[in-house]
Amino acid sequence: MIKAELKYGEKTVRTLTLPESWDEMTAEQVRYIFEQYEKAVEGKLSLRQFEILIAYNLIGLKRGPSVRASRDADIVRNVSSLCEYVKFIYLNGADKTSIPQLSFRSIQNPLPRVIIGRSVLEGPATLCQDLTFGEFRNAAMALNQYFKSEDPAFLHECIVHLYRPRAAKPNKAGRMVKPAHAATMEKEIRTVAKMKPWQKNLIMLWFSSCIHYLQTGSLVLGGEDVELKKLFIDNEEPGSQPATWNDLLIQIARDGAIGNADEVDDAPLMTIILHMWSNYKENKRNERNLKKAKKD
């Protein structure tokens, strides 16, 4: 958190506390930013009005976006200072092409549920920890296709795998949602397409942050510190093509420890990561033993 002072003349009349990163915001604050950003993109708010709304929201002031060019220089100076404090939310600096950038350490889902007409869709938990490997794999592949083609159909497909109708029984990852089926995929994509643009953008950026963290961060799983970077980036051969999530599915299914491809897809994502970590440690032990044997 960062301290901001409101001054009138030389006198500080109030000291405010503002978040200085996405981690320090509540889910409600994150949703509010994306909802107001959509209005700015549509031309309903100027960039300055957008920033003022966000600043007011983050410090808990209940005021409208209109702060006119007041004769009171202190008011103008205070509002300008507050707007400077919120510039960290931008991806490319404050201009009309900017978009809010999500960069969480906790990767808490700021949009855990979406209601579209009569459809209630449940989203993943923090860091996608309650997704099956198949849900995560299919969503990640669809999102990658969206980034390549910018075809919104791929983004909608990605969201379909992440946001599912509620079910009476949990899946193997513990999430109370219905599995995705090819037979209903087109219908579900049409439903997801009706989401508000700010909701789609928020899901896209949040899930992207999750993927990045799951390839570079660290987790405690089964009482062990799992260094995810070693499983992905550090484990790639120089000049080789990076492995895809499909490659990983085939590789794990081939070793048979968890089961065939369908059983691997049904397994919890975190179980797959822990399995990869176990294999990584075993490979490193074998490498050390081989080097030691050669020396002897």
Steps between C-alpha positions, in 0.01 A plus 500: 500500500607859440416811699350799318449840657217742426617856557337839514771759480789367703279308741437125469132447574483127432738210447365229273609142436494373142604165356809515282460161334220271384580266790392761749156549344182319585318299232231769500755772426649301211157444347415868541814605311424274205136604490590870495774438246240359261307827531817693420561285191141567389555875540263534795786615724811701423834357607516758780148417619595132497807567715303717744233232538764237569686719749177579685401134506838383634488744791131443567365842399143496370512772236427536133761523224452869430761717664476824308782744445449650842622841611629321806853411393535261795211283379648481151844415641361231731299334223802503269713341773246225556491425128878462497475239775280275284720501187637156594179341367600569139678261269665754267469831681197725512362548151197388306667177394582402856332211673510404865776248570441222750812389682407300808723313738209318661313461167165516677211482254329842509200365307405169667148489353329640190125523448380517137123512481386180669845340478719502810861408423753414770860607444826349627648559843829674581773407251264256325570252780159333464523440124555159349801474274266467201311819587825690539661348190205570271455854634871578460508366144191699400645817653824447309301470177315821587828688545620370162184567301308760707189301412258552794362148450821362652470729803141383547616139476767572762241647737266203446766267644556729799143606584261210533140443616472371855463124558368293789826304535862620497740399226834340587649842566227572753314760292118476498458554126385305197768373263532649154372288212548543126127452445409811703810709425344719229200581719723588794722717280191696389410553868850615595505737201227699679734590786580865539828599331658606831425155644667328204804728527528438872481121457752510216757704693450312825538159334806623309653602834423155639669326207806722535522435874458125458801501268725735698393519865507262795239300691478291812343168399491191719726677749767563234624824348443454128711731282287522188764673291715187517216297351450727202751771405816350653418158366491602132785413270665804334357557154224241541129563460332542840276211599126556464233397749408221255860378510480493877175302487653237273821483704321443831257252346793310350670442836172350629536614861170691494324314221411545135444837333139525615597424859780757489256763371258415783771530767533821704741750349697517825538121502654519153741773610603299806553196277720708268702623800551142621623398154727804485665413833539138398667601171739730686592220743564266210721763332703546819537124547611460138763774537621347822524155337706642215742663742540176692 
